[in-house]
């Protein structure tokens, strides 16, 4: 697998945390950065996919009216009050 060097300016506090993790895991700083970027990219890819799916549901009319949500939320409050007694 080919590699590229990426450069980023980060706050010193974050850099110190990366250094501390590298020392704690006995890994190079680049390994920590690679792991962090990999997880971030995966998370953002998943978040984007979920957003697209949600928008498709909205387009298909698969939504719940705001009033229905308010009624449901109010029922939860009533249910909690009756359990406390």
WOFEN-V73330 format. One record per helix or strand of 2 or more residues. SS is the DSSP state (2 for helix, 1 for strand). FROM is the first residue (numbers start at 1). LEN is the number of residues. If there is no record, write none. Layout:
SS/FROM/LEN + SS/FROM/LEN
This chain:
2/12/14 + 2/29/31 + 2/66/19
